Amino acid sequence: MSRSSQNPPVSDYWAQSIADTGQAYSPVYIGPQDGLMQADKIDSLSGQPDGGVDFDQYAGYVTVDPKAGRALFYYFVESPQSSSTNPLVLWLNGGIL
């Protein structure tokens, strides 16, 4: 026998929460992007070869709710060959800043 949650789906919850405040709901947050790519670039990591690696790597936070201070940590490694046509894998770890 399976049980169903008595809680509404998260998307319905947030839509209702925003509706209760009278604000327009938008599931997308877009903030200023200037300089973020260079700021998030990693020059080297402990354990990587002394001469460096043949790919670019980045790490930082993706803001998902600036008012609540919520962000997801990301680590991105570019493919050293054919990076514009290779598949993308996105790994995000949740957390609070």
C-alpha positions as CSV (number, residue, x, y, z in Angstrom):
1,M,0.0,0.0,0.0
2,S,1.4,3.4,-1.0
3,R,0.8,6.7,0.7
4,S,0.5,10.1,-0.9
5,S,1.9,13.2,0.6
6,Q,-0.6,15.6,2.2
7,N,1.6,18.5,1.2
8,P,1.1,20.3,-2.2
9,P,3.8,20.1,-4.8
10,V,6.6,22.7,-4.2
11,S,5.8,24.7,-7.4
12,D,2.1,25.1,-6.3
13,Y,3.3,26.1,-2.8
14,W,5.5,28.9,-4.1
15,A,3.0,30.1,-6.6
16,Q,0.4,30.4,-3.9
17,S,2.8,32.0,-1.4
18,I,3.6,34.7,-4.0
19,A,-0.1,35.1,-4.9
20,D,-0.8,35.7,-1.2
21,T,1.6,38.7,-1.2
22,G,0.2,40.2,-4.3
23,Q,3.6,40.1,-6.1
24,A,4.1,38.8,-9.7
25,Y,5.5,35.3,-9.6
26,S,8.5,34.5,-11.8
27,P,10.3,31.2,-11.4
28,V,13.5,32.7,-13.0
29,Y,16.0,34.9,-11.3
30,I,18.4,36.7,-13.6
31,G,21.0,39.0,-12.0
32,P,24.0,40.9,-13.3
33,Q,26.6,38.7,-14.9
34,D,29.4,41.1,-15.5
35,G,32.8,39.7,-14.5
36,L,31.4,36.5,-12.9
37,M,33.1,34.1,-15.3
38,Q,36.6,35.4,-14.6
39,A,35.8,35.7,-10.9
40,D,34.8,32.0,-10.8
41,K,37.7,30.7,-12.9
42,I,40.0,28.3,-11.0
43,D,43.7,28.6,-11.9
44,S,44.8,25.4,-10.1
45,L,43.6,22.9,-7.5
46,S,45.5,20.9,-4.9
47,G,46.5,17.6,-6.5
48,Q,46.5,18.7,-10.1
49,P,49.7,18.6,-12.1
50,D,52.2,21.3,-11.4
51,G,52.3,22.3,-15.1
52,G,48.5,22.8,-15.1
53,V,45.7,21.1,-16.9
54,D,44.6,21.5,-20.6
55,F,41.0,22.6,-19.7
56,D,39.4,25.5,-17.9
57,Q,37.5,25.0,-14.7
58,Y,35.1,27.2,-12.7
59,A,33.4,27.1,-9.4
60,G,31.0,29.4,-7.6
61,Y,27.4,29.9,-6.6
62,V,24.3,30.3,-8.7
63,T,21.8,32.5,-6.9
64,V,18.3,31.0,-6.9
65,D,16.6,33.3,-4.4
66,P,18.5,36.6,-3.5
67,K,15.9,37.7,-0.9
68,A,16.3,34.5,1.1
69,G,20.0,34.3,0.4
70,R,19.7,30.9,-1.3
71,A,22.3,29.7,-3.8
72,L,23.6,26.4,-5.3
73,F,27.3,25.6,-5.5
74,Y,28.6,24.6,-8.9
75,Y,31.8,23.2,-10.3
76,F,32.2,23.3,-14.1
77,V,35.0,21.8,-16.2
78,E,35.2,22.6,-19.9
79,S,36.0,19.7,-22.3
80,P,39.5,20.0,-23.6
81,Q,38.4,18.9,-27.1
82,S,35.2,20.0,-29.0
83,S,33.8,21.8,-26.0
84,S,31.1,23.5,-28.1
85,T,29.6,20.1,-29.3
86,N,30.3,17.8,-26.4
87,P,27.4,17.1,-24.0
88,L,27.1,19.1,-20.8
89,V,26.9,17.6,-17.4
90,L,25.7,20.0,-14.6
91,W,26.4,19.0,-11.0
92,L,24.9,21.2,-8.4
93,N,25.1,20.9,-4.6
94,G,22.4,22.6,-2.7
95,G,23.1,24.9,0.3
96,I,22.6,28.2,1.9
97,L,25.0,31.1,1.7
